[in-house]
């Protein structure tokens, strides 16, 4: 019974976390590909501190993970999250067109 209550508490926290439009959008975007804060700021048209704060909350709850590549930190969905979280994420819209458009708009330095 205690395990059931812990599961309810966990899900309550996840639903509260994903009840925020920006965090839910970030999760949908990260399902397409890993992105850095700068990418998310550009796509979401919001401030860097705001995006960083949302990512910190998602990371604290184990929903996203980070990978360093030189000076950049790339965020992605933690594929080892709970089945309940995976179920929620499976219902998010496909954000591929938005991510692809952002990539197409970037200048090429090669």
ChimeraX attribute file (.defattr): number of C-alpha atoms within 10 A of each C-alpha:
attribute: neighborCount
match mode: 1-to-1
recipient: residues
	/A:1	6
	/A:2	7
	/A:3	8
	/A:4	9
	/A:5	10
	/A:6	11
	/A:7	13
	/A:8	12
	/A:9	12
	/A:10	14
	/A:11	15
	/A:12	12
	/A:13	13
	/A:14	18
	/A:15	13
	/A:16	10
	/A:17	17
	/A:18	20
	/A:19	11
	/A:20	11
	/A:21	10
	/A:22	16
	/A:23	18
	/A:24	17
	/A:25	17
	/A:26	24
	/A:27	23
	/A:28	20
	/A:29	25
	/A:30	22
	/A:31	21
	/A:32	17
	/A:33	15
	/A:34	17
	/A:35	20
	/A:36	18
	/A:37	19
	/A:38	16
	/A:39	17
	/A:40	22
	/A:41	16
	/A:42	12
	/A:43	15
	/A:44	14
	/A:45	10
	/A:46	12
	/A:47	13
	/A:48	14
	/A:49	11
	/A:50	13
	/A:51	21
	/A:52	16
	/A:53	12
	/A:54	17
	/A:55	22
	/A:56	15
	/A:57	14
	/A:58	22
	/A:59	17
	/A:60	11
	/A:61	14
	/A:62	16
	/A:63	23
	/A:64	22
	/A:65	19
	/A:66	17
	/A:67	13
	/A:68	10
	/A:69	8
	/A:70	6
	/A:71	6
	/A:72	13
	/A:73	15
	/A:74	18
	/A:75	22
	/A:76	21
	/A:77	24
	/A:78	19
	/A:79	14
	/A:80	12
	/A:81	13
	/A:82	13
	/A:83	10
	/A:84	12
	/A:85	17
	/A:86	15
	/A:87	10
	/A:88	12
	/A:89	16
	/A:90	12
	/A:91	9
	/A:92	14
	/A:93	11
	/A:94	13
	/A:95	17
	/A:96	15
	/A:97	11
	/A:98	13
	/A:99	18
	/A:100	12
	/A:101	11
	/A:102	14
	/A:103	12
	/A:104	10
	/A:105	8
	/A:106	8
	/A:107	7
	/A:108	7
	/A:109	4
	/A:110	3
